[in-house]
Every structure is written in C-alpha cells, then in structure tokens.
Amino acid sequence: MKIIFIRTLLLFLLLVSCANTTNNLSVPQQNEPPGFQQDIRTPNIPDKLNFAGEVVPLEYFDVAEPLIRELSIICYWHASTMYITKLSHRFFPIIEPILQREGIPNDFKYLCVAESGLQQVISPNKAVGFWQFLEATGKEYGLEINSEIDERYHIEKATVAACAYLKKAYEKYDSWTMAAAAYNMGMANADKQIGRQKQTSYYDLLLPDETMRYIFRILAFKTVMSNLETYGFFIRKDELFSPLQWTEATIDEPITSWADFAEKYNTNYKTLKYLNPWLRDAVLTNKVKKTYVIKIPTPGFRIKATDL
C-alpha cells in the first residue's frame, strides 16, 4: 500500500508540473512597456496636387507610388521634418519675396528644402549652400567664389542665381516641372533624355534615379509642410524659429579682422558669421575695393532668435 501511495503521489506531482508548463507556454510574456503602441500607416496622398500650377497626374500608378514613397520617408523622418519646418519660419521670409520679384512660382521654395533642408550644407560632389550650386555653375550665374568669399552661402544672392537658372530652363522647356528636374540633372542631360525618348513631360520620361525621385520629394515636402497636422506634426507657433533681424553696413575696404569688425558693431565673430556665412575667412583682402553689404545683428538679436 505504501508503494502504491508513493507512486500515486509522484504521478500527481508530474501532472501538476506538466499543467504549469503548458500554462506558461500558452500565455506569451508581454515585453513591451505599459502603453506601448505603434500606429504606422501609409500617408494619404491628396486628391489633387499641383507643382507651380502644373497638375500632377496622380491617376498614374507610376506617379502616385513614388509620391507615397517620399511622403512616407518625410512623415516618418520626424526629427528632421520638424527641424526643417521650424527653420522655414526663419528663412522662407527671405526666399519668398525674391521668388516673387524674379517671377518664379512660390512652390520653388520647396525645391530649396529638398536640396538642402534650408541648411548651409556641402554635398558629396561639392555642391554648396541652400541651393546647392557647384562652383562652375555658381560662377556662371554671377556668384563670387574664392577662398575669402563664397556667395553660394549668401542666401539672397544664391536665390537670385537659382531664379536665373530656373527662368532659363522654363524658357527652354515651357514647364516648371521640367525646369525643376533640369535644376537637378542639368539642362544638357535633360535635353539628351528628351531627344532619346521623344517625350517632353517629366512624368513621361525615364530619368536617372535621383531625378526620378527629385520632383516627388519636392511635392512631398510641399504636401506635408502645407498640411502639418494632417500628417501628424503638431508644432506650436512659439516653437518656430524666429526670423532673422539685422541692419546693414557697406564696406569697400580691406578688413584685417572680422572679429575686430564684429566688436566694433557690438557683436561677435560667431554671430557675424551666422548672418553672413558667405564670408569664408577671418579677413578680407579686397584689393580691388569692391563694395560689400554686411548684415549687422540688431540689438537683442541672439535673445529673440532663440526665444522659442
């Protein structure tokens, strides 16, 4: 009897152990922290869209799908998109009046966003500034470029140069969309593809991958930045970066020290260079006594510029 009892007890304990193991396997452990959620969706494309007044044929799958690709990247590239949006409040007020004065559609401010993110960047192929001019092209369109001065970094002058290029391209193609594509790939390459494919519409041409994505990236920035909350970006007005404020000083003499020059105007080298990034050295020899206009920060500039 004792042996039977022991065997029965062991069998009972084995059954209980198996039951616990089964229960543990059937209930997966929740490793996510409380309240963790992921709500990732394909961004909606608008029912209608245009670039510089030219209709985007969204009914074509090979137009809608590339737009969705770029919208997805920009919508889920949260930090960068928010930062660019905040910068736009600072720099669009400089760019927009120049586009209007030069007869270029306002949508081209988003080309500038697509090119540089409104930052003074240098590309791997040495294109420079907001509008990403190569040195040869910059000089062709009137920008001074040397070791002391590089007007590709001059927001106003570079914008004027970009407008000149775009107007020339529009005269050639009679299409702002093709003018934007040519800005990316060059007019010579655009001409070559038009001749080879016997098509004149950007949306009907097979172009290099960078240019195939280029217009859709511009369109995606326009779509998101014009409808921030629709695409999940909630940025308060006080979070936008303050517009720049300055007065101007005209010089036509050599400057032996920009640091001393800044001190003369009650500012510092860093702030002077922020307003005038086209000044590329600590001095200006200016042997020919050329006239330059230097932006001088208004009193309280740094406080206002960071009051977010």
QUIDA-V551092 format. One record per residue. N is the residue number from 0. RES is the residue in three letters. PHI is phi in degrees with one decimal (* if undefined). OMEGA is omega in radians with two decimals (* if undefined). Layout:
n:N res:RES phi:PHI omega:OMEGA
n:N res:RES phi:PHI omega:OMEGA
This chain:
n:0 res:MET phi:* omega:-3.13
n:1 res:LYS phi:-62.3 omega:-3.13
n:2 res:ILE phi:-66.3 omega:3.14
n:3 res:ILE phi:-61.9 omega:3.14
n:4 res:PHE phi:-62.3 omega:-3.13
n:5 res:ILE phi:-62.8 omega:3.14
n:6 res:ARG phi:-62.9 omega:3.14
n:7 res:THR phi:-63.8 omega:3.14
n:8 res:LEU phi:-64.4 omega:3.13
n:9 res:LEU phi:-63.0 omega:3.12
n:10 res:LEU phi:-64.7 omega:3.13
n:11 res:PHE phi:-63.2 omega:3.14
n:12 res:LEU phi:-63.2 omega:3.12
n:13 res:LEU phi:-65.6 omega:3.13
n:14 res:LEU phi:-65.1 omega:3.11
n:15 res:VAL phi:-62.3 omega:3.14
n:16 res:SER phi:-62.5 omega:3.12
n:17 res:CYS phi:-64.3 omega:3.14
n:18 res:ALA phi:-63.4 omega:3.12
n:19 res:ASN phi:-64.6 omega:3.12
n:20 res:THR phi:-64.3 omega:3.12
n:21 res:THR phi:-62.9 omega:3.13
n:22 res:ASN phi:-62.9 omega:3.14
n:23 res:ASN phi:-64.9 omega:3.13
n:24 res:LEU phi:-73.5 omega:-3.04
n:25 res:SER phi:-80.8 omega:-3.12
n:26 res:VAL phi:-115.8 omega:-3.11
n:27 res:PRO phi:-63.7 omega:3.13
n:28 res:GLN phi:-77.4 omega:3.13
n:29 res:GLN phi:-91.0 omega:-3.11
n:30 res:ASN phi:-87.9 omega:-3.10
n:31 res:GLU phi:-71.5 omega:3.07
n:32 res:PRO phi:-67.2 omega:-3.13
n:33 res:PRO phi:-55.9 omega:3.09
n:34 res:GLY phi:83.3 omega:-3.12
n:35 res:PHE phi:-65.8 omega:3.12
n:36 res:GLN phi:-141.6 omega:2.96
n:37 res:GLN phi:-128.9 omega:-3.12
n:38 res:ASP phi:-124.8 omega:-3.07
n:39 res:ILE phi:-101.4 omega:-3.09
n:40 res:ARG phi:-131.4 omega:3.03
n:41 res:THR phi:-70.4 omega:3.13
n:42 res:PRO phi:-62.4 omega:3.09
n:43 res:ASN phi:-75.9 omega:3.01
n:44 res:ILE phi:-92.2 omega:-3.12
n:45 res:PRO phi:-65.9 omega:3.10
n:46 res:ASP phi:-64.8 omega:3.13
n:47 res:LYS phi:-134.9 omega:-3.13
n:48 res:LEU phi:-153.1 omega:3.06
n:49 res:ASN phi:-137.2 omega:3.00
n:50 res:PHE phi:-121.9 omega:-3.13
n:51 res:ALA phi:53.5 omega:3.11
n:52 res:GLY phi:84.5 omega:-3.14
n:53 res:GLU phi:-97.5 omega:-3.03
n:54 res:VAL phi:-65.9 omega:3.04
n:55 res:VAL phi:-90.9 omega:-3.06
n:56 res:PRO phi:-76.5 omega:-3.07
n:57 res:LEU phi:-67.7 omega:3.11
n:58 res:GLU phi:-70.9 omega:3.10
n:59 res:TYR phi:-83.2 omega:-3.12
n:60 res:PHE phi:-62.9 omega:-3.11
n:61 res:ASP phi:-80.4 omega:2.96
n:62 res:VAL phi:-108.4 omega:-3.12
n:63 res:ALA phi:-65.0 omega:-3.06
n:64 res:GLU phi:-67.6 omega:3.05
n:65 res:PRO phi:-62.5 omega:3.10
n:66 res:LEU phi:-66.0 omega:3.10
n:67 res:ILE phi:-60.5 omega:3.12
n:68 res:ARG phi:-59.1 omega:-3.10
n:69 res:GLU phi:-70.8 omega:3.06
n:70 res:LEU phi:-60.6 omega:-3.13
n:71 res:SER phi:-63.0 omega:-3.13
n:72 res:ILE phi:-63.7 omega:-3.08
n:73 res:ILE phi:-70.1 omega:-3.13
n:74 res:CYS phi:-68.1 omega:-3.10
n:75 res:TYR phi:-102.9 omega:3.01
n:76 res:TRP phi:-99.9 omega:-2.83
n:77 res:HIS phi:-56.3 omega:-3.02
n:78 res:ALA phi:-62.0 omega:-3.12
n:79 res:SER phi:-65.9 omega:-3.12
n:80 res:THR phi:-63.8 omega:3.11
n:81 res:MET phi:-65.5 omega:-3.13
n:82 res:TYR phi:-65.3 omega:3.11
n:83 res:ILE phi:-62.3 omega:3.13
n:84 res:THR phi:-62.5 omega:3.11
n:85 res:LYS phi:-65.9 omega:3.10
n:86 res:LEU phi:-64.2 omega:-3.09
n:87 res:SER phi:-60.0 omega:3.12
n:88 res:HIS phi:-67.4 omega:3.11
n:89 res:ARG phi:-86.6 omega:-2.95
n:90 res:PHE phi:-105.0 omega:3.07
n:91 res:PHE phi:-59.2 omega:3.10
n:92 res:PRO phi:-62.0 omega:3.05
n:93 res:ILE phi:-85.4 omega:-3.02
n:94 res:ILE phi:-77.4 omega:-3.01
n:95 res:GLU phi:-59.9 omega:-3.14
n:96 res:PRO phi:-62.8 omega:3.12
n:97 res:ILE phi:-69.2 omega:3.08
n:98 res:LEU phi:-57.9 omega:-3.13
n:99 res:GLN phi:-64.0 omega:-3.12
n:100 res:ARG phi:-63.6 omega:-3.09
n:101 res:GLU phi:-88.4 omega:3.10
n:102 res:GLY phi:77.3 omega:3.12
n:103 res:ILE phi:-105.6 omega:-3.12
n:104 res:PRO phi:-55.9 omega:-3.08
n:105 res:ASN phi:-59.4 omega:-3.13
n:106 res:ASP phi:-58.9 omega:-3.10
n:107 res:PHE phi:-71.1 omega:3.01
n:108 res:LYS phi:-64.6 omega:3.11
n:109 res:TYR phi:-76.6 omega:2.98
n:110 res:LEU phi:-63.7 omega:3.09
n:111 res:CYS phi:-61.6 omega:3.09
n:112 res:VAL phi:-62.1 omega:-3.12
n:113 res:ALA phi:-64.7 omega:-3.12
n:114 res:GLU phi:-70.4 omega:-2.93
n:115 res:SER phi:-136.5 omega:-3.02
n:116 res:GLY phi:65.4 omega:-3.11
n:117 res:LEU phi:57.9 omega:3.13
n:118 res:GLN phi:-134.5 omega:-3.07
n:119 res:GLN phi:-82.7 omega:-3.03
n:120 res:VAL phi:-101.2 omega:3.02
n:121 res:ILE phi:-120.6 omega:-3.10
n:122 res:SER phi:-80.4 omega:3.10
n:123 res:PRO phi:-58.4 omega:3.12
n:124 res:ASN phi:-95.5 omega:3.02
n:125 res:LYS phi:73.7 omega:2.94
n:126 res:ALA phi:-76.6 omega:-2.90
n:127 res:VAL phi:-130.5 omega:2.93
n:128 res:GLY phi:86.4 omega:-3.12
n:129 res:PHE phi:-55.5 omega:-3.04
n:130 res:TRP phi:-99.7 omega:3.00
n:131 res:GLN phi:54.8 omega:3.08
n:132 res:PHE phi:-85.8 omega:2.87
n:133 res:LEU phi:-72.9 omega:-3.06
n:134 res:GLU phi:-59.5 omega:-3.09
n:135 res:ALA phi:-63.0 omega:-3.14
n:136 res:THR phi:-67.9 omega:3.10
n:137 res:GLY phi:-58.8 omega:3.12
n:138 res:LYS phi:-65.0 omega:3.12
n:139 res:GLU phi:-59.3 omega:-3.11
n:140 res:TYR phi:-102.1 omega:2.90
n:141 res:GLY phi:90.4 omega:-3.13
n:142 res:LEU phi:-90.1 omega:3.07
n:143 res:GLU phi:-80.3 omega:-3.10
n:144 res:ILE phi:-138.8 omega:3.06
n:145 res:ASN phi:-154.6 omega:-3.05
n:146 res:SER phi:-70.8 omega:-3.11
n:147 res:GLU phi:-105.0 omega:-3.11
n:148 res:ILE phi:-129.1 omega:3.01
n:149 res:ASP phi:-138.7 omega:-3.03
n:150 res:GLU phi:-77.0 omega:2.93
n:151 res:ARG phi:-65.1 omega:3.08
n:152 res:TYR phi:-88.5 omega:-3.12
n:153 res:HIS phi:-85.2 omega:-2.98
n:154 res:ILE phi:-57.6 omega:-3.09
n:155 res:GLU phi:-66.5 omega:-3.08
n:156 res:LYS phi:-68.3 omega:3.10
n:157 res:ALA phi:-66.8 omega:3.10
n:158 res:THR phi:-65.7 omega:3.08
n:159 res:VAL phi:-61.5 omega:3.13
n:160 res:ALA phi:-63.3 omega:3.10
n:161 res:ALA phi:-62.1 omega:3.11
n:162 res:CYS phi:-62.1 omega:3.13
n:163 res:ALA phi:-62.0 omega:3.10
n:164 res:TYR phi:-63.0 omega:-3.08
n:165 res:LEU phi:-66.3 omega:3.09
n:166 res:LYS phi:-64.5 omega:3.10
n:167 res:LYS phi:-63.7 omega:3.13
n:168 res:ALA phi:-67.3 omega:3.13
n:169 res:TYR phi:-66.7 omega:3.09
n:170 res:GLU phi:-61.6 omega:-3.14
n:171 res:LYS phi:-76.1 omega:-2.98
n:172 res:TYR phi:-105.1 omega:-3.10
n:173 res:ASP phi:54.5 omega:-3.13
n:174 res:SER phi:-155.1 omega:3.10
n:175 res:TRP phi:-68.8 omega:3.13
n:176 res:THR phi:-65.8 omega:3.09
n:177 res:MET phi:-68.7 omega:3.08
n:178 res:ALA phi:-61.8 omega:3.10
n:179 res:ALA phi:-65.7 omega:3.11
n:180 res:ALA phi:-63.1 omega:3.12
n:181 res:ALA phi:-65.6 omega:3.08
n:182 res:TYR phi:-59.5 omega:-3.14
n:183 res:ASN phi:-80.0 omega:-2.98
n:184 res:MET phi:-102.3 omega:-3.09
n:185 res:GLY phi:92.1 omega:-3.09
n:186 res:MET phi:-66.4 omega:3.13
n:187 res:ALA phi:-62.3 omega:3.12
n:188 res:ASN phi:-68.7 omega:3.09
n:189 res:ALA phi:-63.2 omega:3.11
n:190 res:ASP phi:-58.7 omega:-3.12
n:191 res:LYS phi:-60.6 omega:-3.12
n:192 res:GLN phi:-70.6 omega:3.09
n:193 res:ILE phi:-63.3 omega:3.11
n:194 res:GLY phi:-65.5 omega:-3.12
n:195 res:ARG phi:-70.4 omega:-3.01
n:196 res:GLN phi:-97.9 omega:3.13
n:197 res:LYS phi:57.5 omega:3.06
n:198 res:GLN phi:-131.7 omega:-3.12
n:199 res:THR phi:-117.1 omega:-3.14
n:200 res:SER phi:-89.4 omega:3.08
n:201 res:TYR phi:-52.6 omega:-3.04
n:202 res:TYR phi:-75.0 omega:3.10
n:203 res:ASP phi:-109.6 omega:-3.10
n:204 res:LEU phi:-104.5 omega:2.98
n:205 res:LEU phi:-95.5 omega:-3.02
n:206 res:LEU phi:-121.9 omega:3.07
n:207 res:PRO phi:-54.1 omega:-3.01
n:208 res:ASP phi:-54.5 omega:-3.13
n:209 res:GLU phi:-60.3 omega:-3.13
n:210 res:THR phi:-75.2 omega:3.07
n:211 res:MET phi:-62.1 omega:3.13
n:212 res:ARG phi:-87.8 omega:-2.93
n:213 res:TYR phi:-59.4 omega:-3.10
n:214 res:ILE phi:-63.3 omega:-3.12
n:215 res:PHE phi:-69.6 omega:3.05
n:216 res:ARG phi:-67.0 omega:3.08
n:217 res:ILE phi:-60.3 omega:-3.14
n:218 res:LEU phi:-62.4 omega:-3.14
n:219 res:ALA phi:-66.9 omega:3.08
n:220 res:PHE phi:-62.0 omega:3.11
n:221 res:LYS phi:-59.1 omega:-3.08
n:222 res:THR phi:-62.7 omega:-3.08
n:223 res:VAL phi:-72.9 omega:-3.05
n:224 res:MET phi:-70.5 omega:3.07
n:225 res:SER phi:-89.6 omega:-3.09
n:226 res:ASN phi:-142.6 omega:-2.97
n:227 res:LEU phi:-56.3 omega:-3.04
n:228 res:GLU phi:-68.3 omega:3.08
n:229 res:THR phi:-58.8 omega:-3.11
n:230 res:TYR phi:-103.2 omega:2.96
n:231 res:GLY phi:87.3 omega:3.12
n:232 res:PHE phi:-105.9 omega:-3.11
n:233 res:PHE phi:-117.7 omega:-3.09
n:234 res:ILE phi:-120.5 omega:3.13
n:235 res:ARG phi:-70.9 omega:3.14
n:236 res:LYS phi:-59.8 omega:-3.11
n:237 res:ASP phi:-76.2 omega:3.07
n:238 res:GLU phi:-92.3 omega:3.10
n:239 res:LEU phi:-72.6 omega:-3.10
n:240 res:PHE phi:-74.4 omega:-3.07
n:241 res:SER phi:-65.5 omega:3.02
n:242 res:PRO phi:-60.8 omega:3.12
n:243 res:LEU phi:-73.5 omega:3.12
n:244 res:GLN phi:-133.3 omega:-3.09
n:245 res:TRP phi:-156.0 omega:2.88
n:246 res:THR phi:-111.0 omega:-3.07
n:247 res:GLU phi:-129.0 omega:3.03
n:248 res:ALA phi:-124.7 omega:3.14
n:249 res:THR phi:-100.7 omega:3.14
n:250 res:ILE phi:-127.3 omega:3.02
n:251 res:ASP phi:-142.2 omega:-3.13
n:252 res:GLU phi:-124.1 omega:3.02
n:253 res:PRO phi:-63.2 omega:3.06
n:254 res:ILE phi:-117.1 omega:-3.09
n:255 res:THR phi:-79.1 omega:3.13
n:256 res:SER phi:-158.2 omega:3.07
n:257 res:TRP phi:-69.1 omega:3.09
n:258 res:ALA phi:-65.5 omega:3.09
n:259 res:ASP phi:-67.1 omega:3.10
n:260 res:PHE phi:-60.7 omega:3.13
n:261 res:ALA phi:-62.7 omega:3.14
n:262 res:GLU phi:-61.0 omega:3.11
n:263 res:LYS phi:-58.3 omega:-3.11
n:264 res:TYR phi:-102.8 omega:3.05
n:265 res:ASN phi:59.6 omega:3.06
n:266 res:THR phi:-138.2 omega:3.13
n:267 res:ASN phi:-132.5 omega:-3.09
n:268 res:TYR phi:-56.7 omega:-3.11
n:269 res:LYS phi:-59.3 omega:-3.10
n:270 res:THR phi:-68.3 omega:3.10
n:271 res:LEU phi:-59.6 omega:-3.13
n:272 res:LYS phi:-71.2 omega:3.09
n:273 res:TYR phi:-63.4 omega:3.14
n:274 res:LEU phi:-78.6 omega:-3.09
n:275 res:ASN phi:-129.9 omega:-3.06
n:276 res:PRO phi:-66.8 omega:3.12
n:277 res:TRP phi:-75.6 omega:3.01
n:278 res:LEU phi:-80.7 omega:-2.93
n:279 res:ARG phi:-100.6 omega:-3.14
n:280 res:ASP phi:-131.9 omega:3.13
n:281 res:ALA phi:-85.5 omega:-3.13
n:282 res:VAL phi:-136.9 omega:3.02
n:283 res:LEU phi:-138.3 omega:-3.09
n:284 res:THR phi:-70.9 omega:3.01
n:285 res:ASN phi:46.7 omega:-3.10
n:286 res:LYS phi:-64.2 omega:-3.10
n:287 res:VAL phi:-90.0 omega:3.12
n:288 res:LYS phi:55.6 omega:3.06
n:289 res:LYS phi:-72.6 omega:-3.13
n:290 res:THR phi:-88.7 omega:3.09
n:291 res:TYR phi:-127.9 omega:3.07
n:292 res:VAL phi:-108.0 omega:-3.09
n:293 res:ILE phi:-106.5 omega:3.08
n:294 res:LYS phi:-79.4 omega:3.12
n:295 res:ILE phi:-113.0 omega:-3.11
n:296 res:PRO phi:-62.1 omega:3.07
n:297 res:THR phi:-71.9 omega:3.11
n:298 res:PRO phi:-56.3 omega:-3.13
n:299 res:GLY phi:79.5 omega:-3.08
n:300 res:PHE phi:-53.4 omega:-3.04
n:301 res:ARG phi:-67.0 omega:3.13
n:302 res:ILE phi:-67.3 omega:-3.12
n:303 res:LYS phi:-66.8 omega:-3.07
n:304 res:ALA phi:-69.0 omega:-3.13
n:305 res:THR phi:-112.6 omega:-3.14
n:306 res:ASP phi:-83.9 omega:-3.06
n:307 res:LEU phi:-101.0 omega:*
